[in-house]
């Protein structure tokens, strides 16, 4: 199972912002920590890519996948 879960780090603990009901209490999980998107950086490039490329970029971001090559 793989799923992106937004969380807040407080007091040395990651607290999910949404329920993670498919994981039983006490289960060990593997976390990959990413900083949130830099919205200011996104605004600077807004309009410089095609609508199709922008949609593909957003899909890649939502799915947390790496994209190789040029847009």
Secondary structure, DSSP 8 states (H G I E B T S, - for coil): ------EEEETTEEEESS--TTS-TT------------HHHHHHHTTSS-HHHHHHHHHHHHHT----S--
